[in-house]
């Protein structure tokens, strides 16, 4: 019950136990029905709806009521007439006979229906977001987000973590995402950066002796948008001292278990499955594989060495691989549907796909079968466990291209066959990411995560001469094909940090100039430490069974990073510029 001087109850709690009770309700007119001079109103607030009954002969103002008017009523709870109950809602057995009506505020006709069954276009919803948020589904999303935040704080506090805020006006450092800049009025010509994450500050907290830190951190990135990206977003940011990866895994599994229990009353299974980066890519063609369905990739390079298909042979001669996806029960796909799969592979940088259908008695049908000797066909069938009605898809190229393209084809097939149940929650850890990746544009190695990520102890020997072999103490937690969070154990020894920097072409002294305040702090007794950041918006979207994070953010931006409601970003007036000692010289694209 949410009782105030204006209401005794909410619109989502009255039931048959309240019959004959005198009550007060407040809310918005959700719908209005005139039945022979008696007016029925569904009164709505964030908790639900209650049917109220008004007699215009006793309450003349009742005739004026329209949708979205804000009102207060007092009346008596009574049973609905027999056969008129609505068992789908809590208040469906009762109605309120109104004794007095107080119109708190009239409303213009809203630009769209405040109704979950009728969804307006996105731009209109964002322009009138305060109306969109009145819809019950949006109230549910905000409540789920609230519960998730409370569950996170509750669990982490129980594990001896301190919630500590880090600054929003910071110094920009190299690498990572493009940041927003804020001009300083006090220091003309100088700028602050808005933090893309609290990464450096949370590491400083470890040096400070705050051995268990967390924060629901606001992060800001000046990047192109998509359904799971906004210029401002929230992370559950965590850092710990005197730990290794196993401590992170145990903590986050407990945290997520608590969140899912408190928000959905769902018991997720722990411990989570673990796959190395190489295993995930090899088997599923993704470093964030969706584990709700099979359709695993198989490396059939050794088998295809003995085929006569020129594309396979030339690929293998160039040290590439031949990878096969058994699209089980897809043998009835039409040529058009197969061409659709081939186009998906092409958009992911593969020249095409070869394919074979498995017919009756295991007979293979395709234009390439004539190039496969009987022994090769038998070995292939056994390797991919092919059966009648299957469709075998082949990618031949270097490892990364082959598995990535087939991984995208795998996702398309699963979507087409509706294999992904949004209520089936499959978590896993992806571990042992490469420490470095080769950037062909600049012809140099770059850190795949960030330069402070610790390498595996057994791979330190490769840093100087074979950096491509170095694996990181980095990890991602994945849910249903979505990266929910990622982190790493950090480097706390200067000799290892120096070696890692040299791979990227930096000396320790050069790095000190760019990351001065962090590396200076490391000189004063830096503990072994590590952490993780969970994408809170993504997590909340998954809890609500959706993919678009804008649906769980109260006031998001549109795809152009604009807010149609408040018209931001805005033009700067000459007065603004003068105050900040700035002049604009806009370069047209």
C-alpha positions in Angstrom: 0.0 0.0 0.0 1.3 3.5 -0.9 -0.9 5.7 1.4 -0.7 9.5 1.3 -3.1 12.3 2.2 -4.5 12.1 -1.3 -4.9 8.3 -1.6 -5.4 5.4 0.7 -4.5 2.7 -1.9 -3.0 2.3 -5.3 -4.8 1.3 -8.5 -3.2 -2.2 -8.4 -4.0 -3.6 -5.0 -7.7 -3.7 -4.2 -9.5 -7.0 -4.2 -12.5 -8.9 -2.7 -11.1 -8.5 0.8 -11.6 -4.8 0.5 -15.4 -5.0 -0.1 -17.3 -2.1 1.6 -14.1 -0.3 2.4 -14.0 3.5 2.0 -11.0 4.4 -0.1 -9.3 7.2 -2.0 -7.5 6.6 -5.4 -5.5 8.9 -7.7 -4.4 8.3 -11.2 -5.0 8.9 -14.9 -8.1 8.1 -16.9 -7.0 5.1 -19.0 -10.4 4.5 -20.7 -13.9 5.8 -20.5 -17.2 3.9 -21.2 -20.7 5.3 -21.0 -23.2 2.5 -20.3 -26.7 4.0 -20.3 -25.9 7.1 -18.3 -23.5 5.3 -15.9 -19.8 6.0 -16.7 -17.1 3.4 -16.2 -13.5 4.5 -16.0 -10.4 2.4 -15.8 -8.2 4.5 -13.5 -4.5 3.9 -14.0 -1.3 4.5 -12.0 2.1 2.8 -12.0 0.7 -0.1 -9.9 -2.2 -1.1 -12.1 -5.8 -0.2 -13.0 -9.0 -0.1 -11.0 -12.5 0.1 -12.5 -14.4 3.0 -11.0 -18.1 3.8 -11.5 -19.6 7.3 -11.7 -23.2 8.4 -11.8 -23.3 11.8 -13.6 -26.6 12.6 -11.9 -24.7 12.6 -8.6 -21.3 13.7 -9.9 -21.9 16.1 -12.9 -18.2 16.5 -13.6 -18.0 12.8 -14.6 -19.4 13.7 -18.1 -16.3 15.9 -18.7 -13.7 13.2 -18.0 -11.4 12.3 -21.0 -8.3 10.1 -21.5 -5.3 11.0 -19.5 -7.1 13.5 -17.2 -5.5 13.2 -13.8 -8.1 12.7 -11.0 -8.6 11.9 -7.4 -11.7 9.9 -6.3 -13.1 8.7 -3.0 -15.7 5.9 -2.9 -16.8 2.4 -1.7 -15.3 -0.9 -2.9 -17.9 -3.3 -4.2 -18.1 -6.6 -6.1 -18.3 -6.4 -9.9 -21.6 -7.8 -11.3 -21.5 -11.6 -11.7 -20.0 -12.6 -15.0 -18.3 -9.2 -15.4 -15.1 -10.1 -13.5 -11.6 -9.7 -15.1 -9.5 -12.6 -13.8 -6.4 -11.3 -15.7 -5.8 -8.4 -13.2 -5.5 -8.2 -9.4 -8.4 -5.8 -9.2 -10.6 -7.7 -11.6 -13.1 -8.8 -9.0 -14.0 -5.4 -7.7 -15.0 -1.9 -8.7 -15.3 1.4 -6.8 -18.5 3.3 -6.6 -17.4 6.9 -6.6 -18.8 9.3 -4.0 -16.7 12.3 -4.9 -14.4 13.4 -7.8 -11.6 15.9 -7.8 -10.2 16.8 -11.2 -6.5 17.4 -10.5 -5.5 18.3 -14.1 -7.1 18.2 -17.5 -5.2 16.8 -20.5 -5.0 17.5 -24.2 -5.6 14.5 -26.5 -2.3 12.6 -26.3 -0.4 12.2 -29.6 -0.6 8.4 -29.3 -2.5 5.8 -27.3 -1.2 5.1 -23.8 -1.6 1.4 -24.5 0.8 -1.5 -24.7 -1.2 -3.0 -27.6 -0.6 0.1 -29.8 3.0 1.2 -30.1 3.8 4.5 -31.7 6.8 5.1 -33.9 10.1 5.6 -32.1 10.6 9.3 -32.8 7.1 10.1 -31.5 7.7 8.0 -28.4 11.0 9.7 -27.7 9.5 13.2 -28.2 6.8 12.5 -25.7 8.8 10.1 -23.6 6.9 11.2 -20.4 3.8 9.8 -22.0 5.5 6.7 -23.3 6.7 6.0 -19.8 3.1 5.9 -18.6 2.5 2.7 -20.5 2.4 -0.4 -18.1 5.2 -2.2 -20.1 7.6 0.8 -19.7 6.7 1.0 -16.0 7.6 -2.7 -15.7 10.9 -2.1 -17.4 11.8 0.7 -15.0 10.8 -1.4 -12.1 13.0 -4.3 -13.3 15.9 -1.9 -13.6 15.3 -0.6 -10.1 15.2 -4.1 -8.7 18.3 -5.1 -10.5 20.2 -2.1 -9.1 19.0 -2.8 -5.6 20.0 -6.5 -5.9 23.4 -5.6 -7.1 24.0 -3.2 -4.3 22.6 -5.6 -1.7 24.9 -8.5 -2.9 28.1 -6.5 -3.3 27.6 -4.8 0.1 27.2 -8.3 1.6 30.6 -9.2 0.1 32.3 -6.3 1.8 32.4 -4.0 -1.2 32.3 -0.2 -0.8 30.3 1.9 -3.3 32.6 4.8 -4.3 32.0 7.5 -6.8 34.7 8.4 -9.3 35.0 11.8 -11.1 33.0 12.8 -14.2 35.4 15.5 -15.3 38.7 13.7 -16.1 41.9 13.8 -18.1 41.7 12.1 -21.5 44.1 9.2 -22.1 45.0 7.4 -25.3 43.1 4.3 -26.5 39.6 3.2 -26.0 36.5 4.9 -27.2 36.1 8.5 -28.5 35.4 10.8 -25.6 33.2 13.8 -25.1 35.1 17.1 -24.3 33.9 19.8 -21.9 35.5 23.3 -22.2 36.6 24.9 -18.9 35.4 28.4 -18.2 37.9 28.8 -15.4 40.9 27.6 -17.5 40.4 29.2 -21.0 41.5 26.9 -23.8 41.6 23.8 -21.6 39.1 20.9 -21.7 37.9 18.1 -19.4 37.0 14.7 -20.8 33.9 12.8 -19.7 34.8 9.3 -18.6 34.3 6.4 -21.1 34.7 4.2 -18.0 36.2 4.6 -14.5 39.0 2.2 -15.4 42.0 4.2 -14.2 40.3 5.6 -11.1 39.2 2.2 -9.9 42.8 0.9 -10.3 43.9 3.9 -8.2 41.4 2.9 -5.5 43.2 -0.4 -5.3 46.5 1.4 -4.8 44.7 3.4 -2.1 43.9 0.3 -0.1 40.1 0.2 -0.9 40.4 -3.4 -1.8 36.7 -4.0 -2.8 35.1 -1.2 -4.9 31.9 -1.0 -6.9 29.8 1.7 -8.5 26.8 1.9 -10.8 28.9 4.1 -13.0 27.8 6.5 -15.7 29.9 6.1 -18.8 30.0 8.4 -21.8 31.3 7.7 -25.3 31.1 9.7 -28.4 30.4 6.7 -30.7 27.9 5.8 -33.4 24.8 4.3 -31.9 22.9 1.0 -32.3 20.3 -0.9 -30.3 22.8 -1.9 -27.6 24.7 1.4 -27.5 24.0 4.9 -26.2 26.2 7.9 -25.7 25.6 7.6 -22.0 25.1 4.3 -20.3 25.6 2.5 -17.0 28.0 -0.1 -15.8 28.1 -2.2 -12.6 31.8 -1.4 -12.2 33.9 -3.7 -9.9 37.5 -3.9 -8.8 39.2 -6.1 -6.2 42.7 -6.5 -4.7 44.6 -9.6 -3.8 42.6 -11.9 -6.2 42.9 -14.0 -9.3 40.4 -14.9 -12.0 38.7 -17.6 -10.0 37.7 -14.9 -7.4 36.1 -12.8 -10.1 34.2 -15.8 -11.6 32.8 -16.8 -8.1 31.8 -13.2 -7.3 30.0 -12.4 -10.6 28.1 -15.7 -10.7 26.8 -15.0 -7.2 25.9 -11.4 -8.2 24.0 -12.4 -11.3 22.3 -15.3 -9.4 21.1 -12.7 -6.9 19.9 -10.3 -9.5 17.9 -12.9 -11.5 16.4 -14.2 -8.3 15.3 -10.8 -7.1 14.0 -9.5 -10.4 12.6 -12.6 -12.1 12.4 -15.1 -9.2 14.6 -17.3 -11.5 17.3 -19.6 -10.2 20.1 -19.6 -12.7 22.6 -22.4 -12.7 26.1 -21.9 -11.4 29.0 -22.4 -12.0 28.8 -21.0 -15.5 30.2 -23.0 -18.5 33.7 -21.8 -19.5 35.2 -21.7 -23.0 38.5 -20.3 -24.1 38.4 -17.6 -26.8 39.9 -20.2 -29.3 37.3 -22.8 -28.3 34.4 -20.3 -28.7 35.6 -19.2 -32.1 36.3 -22.7 -33.3 33.0 -24.2 -32.2 30.6 -21.3 -32.6 32.3 -18.6 -34.8 31.9 -16.0 -32.1 33.6 -14.8 -28.9 30.1 -14.4 -27.4 28.4 -17.5 -28.5 24.7 -18.1 -27.9 24.5 -21.5 -26.1 20.7 -21.9 -26.3 21.1 -24.2 -29.3 23.7 -26.4 -31.0 24.7 -26.0 -34.6 28.4 -26.3 -33.9 31.1 -25.7 -36.4 33.5 -28.5 -37.3 37.0 -28.1 -38.7 37.2 -30.6 -41.6 40.5 -29.4 -43.0 42.2 -32.7 -42.6 39.4 -34.5 -44.4 39.2 -32.1 -47.2 43.0 -32.4 -47.9 42.0 -35.5 -49.8 39.3 -33.9 -51.9 39.7 -32.7 -55.4 37.7 -29.5 -54.9 40.1 -26.7 -56.1 38.9 -24.0 -53.7 39.4 -26.3 -50.7 42.8 -27.4 -51.8 44.1 -23.9 -52.6 42.9 -22.7 -49.2 44.6 -25.5 -47.4 47.8 -24.9 -49.4 47.8 -21.3 -48.1 47.5 -22.6 -44.4 43.8 -21.7 -44.4 41.0 -24.0 -43.0 37.8 -25.6 -44.3 35.1 -25.3 -41.7 31.6 -27.0 -41.8 28.3 -26.1 -40.2 25.8 -28.9 -40.1 22.5 -27.0 -40.3 20.4 -29.9 -39.0 17.0 -30.5 -40.6 17.6 -27.6 -43.1 17.9 -29.9 -46.1 14.6 -28.6 -47.4 15.8 -25.1 -47.7 15.2 -23.7 -51.2 17.9 -22.4 -53.5 16.8 -18.9 -52.6 17.1 -19.6 -48.9 20.6 -21.0 -49.4 21.6 -18.0 -51.5 20.4 -15.9 -48.5 22.9 -17.7 -46.3 25.7 -17.2 -48.9 25.0 -13.5 -48.9 25.3 -13.3 -45.1 28.7 -15.0 -45.4 29.8 -12.5 -48.0 28.8 -9.5 -45.9 31.2 -11.0 -43.3 34.2 -10.9 -45.7 33.9 -14.5 -47.1 33.9 -15.0 -50.9 31.0 -17.5 -50.6 29.8 -20.8 -49.2 29.9 -24.3 -50.6 26.9 -26.5 -49.6 25.8 -30.1 -49.7 22.3 -31.6 -48.9 22.1 -35.0 -47.2 19.4 -37.1 -49.0 17.9 -40.5 -48.3 20.3 -43.2 -47.2 23.0 -40.7 -46.5 23.5 -39.8 -50.2 25.1 -36.4 -50.7 23.7 -33.9 -53.3 25.6 -30.9 -54.5 27.7 -29.7 -57.4 30.8 -30.2 -55.4 30.1 -33.9 -54.5 31.9 -35.1 -57.7 35.1 -33.7 -56.2 34.8 -35.7 -53.0 36.0 -39.4 -53.2 33.8 -41.9 -51.4 36.2 -42.1 -48.5 36.1 -38.4 -48.0 32.3 -38.4 -48.1 32.1 -41.1 -45.4 34.6 -39.4 -43.2 32.7 -36.1 -43.6 29.4 -37.7 -42.7 30.9 -39.2 -39.5 32.8 -36.0 -38.5 29.7 -33.7 -38.7 27.2 -36.4 -37.7 25.2 -35.8 -40.9 21.8 -37.4 -41.3 19.0 -37.4 -43.9 17.5 -33.9 -44.2 20.7 -32.0 -43.1 22.3 -29.1 -45.0 26.1 -28.9 -44.8 27.7 -25.5 -45.3 31.4 -25.0 -45.9 33.6 -21.9 -45.4 37.2 -22.0 -46.8 39.5 -19.2 -45.9 41.9 -18.2 -43.1 40.7 -19.2 -39.6 39.1 -15.9 -38.4 37.2 -15.2 -41.6 35.9 -18.8 -42.0 34.6 -19.2 -38.4 33.2 -15.7 -38.1 31.2 -15.9 -41.3 29.8 -19.3 -40.4 29.1 -18.1 -36.9 26.8 -15.4 -38.4 25.2 -17.9 -40.7 24.6 -20.0 -37.6 22.8 -17.2 -35.9 20.6 -16.5 -38.9 19.5 -20.1 -39.1 18.7 -20.2 -35.4 16.6 -17.1 -35.8 14.9 -18.5 -38.9 14.1 -21.7 -37.1 13.1 -19.9 -33.8 15.7 -21.8 -31.7 16.3 -18.9 -29.3 13.9 -18.9 -26.2 14.4 -15.5 -24.5 13.5 -17.1 -21.1 16.2 -19.8 -21.4 19.2 -18.1 -19.7 22.5 -19.6 -20.8 25.5 -18.0 -19.2 29.2 -18.7 -19.9 32.6 -17.3 -19.4 34.9 -16.7 -22.4 38.5 -16.7 -21.2 42.1 -16.5 -22.5 41.6 -13.8 -25.1 44.7 -12.9 -27.2 46.7 -10.1 -25.5 47.5 -8.5 -28.9 45.9 -8.1 -32.3 47.7 -7.1 -35.5 46.5 -3.8 -37.0 47.2 -4.0 -40.8 46.5 -0.3 -41.3 49.3 0.8 -39.1 51.4 -2.4 -39.5 51.7 -2.8 -35.8 50.5 -4.8 -32.7 47.9 -3.3 -30.5 46.5 -4.4 -27.1 43.2 -6.3 -27.7 41.9 -5.3 -24.2 44.1 -2.6 -22.8 47.8 -2.3 -22.1 47.4 -2.9 -18.4 45.9 -6.4 -18.9 48.1 -9.1 -17.4 49.3 -12.0 -19.7 49.0 -15.6 -18.6 52.0 -16.6 -16.6 53.0 -19.4 -19.0 52.8 -17.0 -22.0 55.2 -14.3 -20.6 58.0 -16.0 -22.4 56.4 -15.2 -25.8 55.9 -11.4 -25.3 59.1 -10.2 -26.9 59.4 -12.5 -29.9 56.0 -14.1 -30.5 53.3 -11.7 -29.2 50.6 -13.4 -31.3 50.9 -16.4 -28.9 50.3 -14.3 -25.7 47.0 -14.9 -24.0 45.5 -12.5 -21.5 44.0 -12.9 -18.1 40.9 -11.4 -19.6 37.4 -12.7 -19.4 33.9 -11.9 -20.7 30.6 -13.1 -19.2 28.1 -13.9 -21.9 24.3 -14.4 -21.8 22.4 -15.7 -24.7 24.9 -14.4 -27.3 25.3 -11.0 -25.6 28.5 -9.8 -23.9 27.1 -8.8 -20.5 30.5 -7.8 -19.1 34.2 -8.0 -19.4 37.3 -7.4 -17.4 40.8 -8.7 -16.6 43.5 -9.1 -14.0 45.8 -6.1 -14.2 49.6 -5.9 -14.5 51.2 -4.7 -11.2 54.9 -5.4 -12.0 57.0 -2.9 -13.9 59.2 -5.4 -15.8 56.1 -7.1 -17.3 54.4 -3.8 -18.1 57.5 -2.6 -19.9 57.6 -5.7 -22.1 53.9 -5.4 -22.9 54.3 -1.8 -23.8 57.3 -2.4 -26.1 55.2 -4.8 -28.3 52.9 -1.8 -29.1 55.9 0.4 -29.8 55.9 2.3 -26.5 58.6 2.6 -23.9 57.6 2.8 -20.2 58.8 6.4 -20.1 56.5 7.3 -23.0 53.6 5.6 -21.4 54.3 7.5 -18.2 53.7 10.7 -20.1 50.4 9.5 -21.3 49.2 7.6 -18.2 51.3 9.6 -15.7 49.0 9.7 -12.7 48.3 5.9 -12.9 51.8 4.7 -13.5 53.1 7.1 -10.9 50.7 5.6 -8.4 52.0 2.1 -9.2 55.4 3.0 -7.9 54.1 3.1 -4.3 53.2 -0.6 -3.7 50.6 -1.8 -6.2 48.6 -4.8 -5.1 47.6 -7.7 -7.5 44.2 -6.6 -8.6 41.5 -7.1 -11.3 38.0 -6.3 -12.0 35.1 -6.3 -14.4 32.4 -4.0 -15.8 28.9 -5.4 -16.4 26.7 -3.5 -19.0 23.8 -2.7 -16.7 21.5 -1.5 -19.5 22.2 -4.6 -21.6 21.6 -6.8 -18.5 18.3 -5.0 -17.7 17.1 -5.4 -21.4 17.8 -9.2 -21.2 15.9 -9.4 -17.9 13.0 -7.9 -19.7 13.3 -10.2 -22.7 14.3 -7.5 -25.2 17.4 -6.4 -27.1 17.0 -2.6 -27.4 18.6 -0.9 -24.3 16.6 2.2 -25.0 13.5 0.4 -23.7 15.1 0.2 -20.2 16.5 3.7 -20.1 14.2 6.4 -18.9 15.3 9.2 -21.3 17.5 7.7 -24.1 18.8 9.3 -27.3 17.7 8.3 -30.8 19.8 6.7 -33.5 21.3 10.1 -34.3 22.3 10.7 -30.6 19.6 13.4 -30.4 16.8 13.8 -27.8 13.6 14.8 -29.6 12.0 15.7 -26.3 14.4 18.4 -25.1 16.0 19.1 -28.6 19.5 18.3 -27.4 22.2 18.8 -28.6 21.5 22.5 -28.9 23.2 25.3 -30.8 25.6 27.4 -28.8 24.8 31.1 -28.6 27.4 33.8 -28.8 27.0 34.4 -25.1 27.8 30.7 -24.3 30.9 30.9 -26.5 32.1 34.2 -25.0 31.8 32.9 -21.5 33.9 29.9 -22.4 36.5 31.9 -24.4 35.6 29.9 -27.6 35.0 30.6 -31.2 33.3 28.1 -33.6 34.8 27.2 -36.9 32.4 24.5 -38.2 33.9 22.3 -41.0 31.2 20.9 -43.3 31.5 17.2 -43.9 
